[in-house]
Amino acid sequence: MNETSIDPVLRCDSCQALLRLAVLHEVGSCQACGNRRVRNVQVLSEEERAQVEGWGLHDFLALFEARDVQA
């Protein structure tokens, strides 16, 4: 995987588990329940944020940071 690319995190439609796109491509389904339908993550709980930090996806987490907008 390219170091500068963002590895998207997805959410299983069935069990709501967080999945890395790279793992989904390898396995073909959710590792927790076997479901193949997933969605893009829009909101992360504190537990999920810690899980994604453990995966080393800091660039992805930056997308969820509130940014100050100056007029």
N, C-alpha and C positions, 0 to 999 in steps of 0.2 A: 504494500500500500504506500502511496506517496505521502511523505511526511507533512506536506503542506495542505493536503486535502482534509476535509472534515468527514469523519466516519459517522453517518447519520444513525440516530437511535430511533427505533420504532417501538410501538406498543401493540401487543397482541390483542386482537378484537375479542377473543374469548376469555382469556385469563388475566389480561391487563399487564402481563409481564413485560419488562423492557428487554429489547433485543437489539444487538448491533447488526447493522445491515450486512457486514462482512460475514457474520456467523449465519445469518438467515440464508445468504447465498450458498454457504457451505452445506448446511444441514437441510435447507429447503422448507423448514417449518419451525414453529415455536419449540424451543427445547423443553419448555415446561409442560405443554399440553398437546403439541402436535398440530395445532391449528396453522393454516396457511394464510389467513387474512390478517393484515396488520395495518396500522395507521401511523402517520408522522406524529411525533410527540409535540404537544403544544404547551403542556404544563408539567413541571416536575415537583414532586413532594420533596421534603428534606431527605428522606431515606433514598429516594431515587437519585437525587443530586449526588449523594455520597457514593452510590453504586456507580454512577457514570464517572465520577472523579477517580474511583478505583480502576476504571478501564483506561484512564489516562486521556480522556477526551476533553481536555480543557478548552480547545477551540470551539467545540460544540457547545459547551456550557456557556461560553461567552455570548452566544446568541440569545440566552435567556436573561442576561444582565440588563438592568435598567440603565439607560444612557441619558445623560443630561443633554437637553436640547436647548441651545442658546439662540435667541431670536436675533 
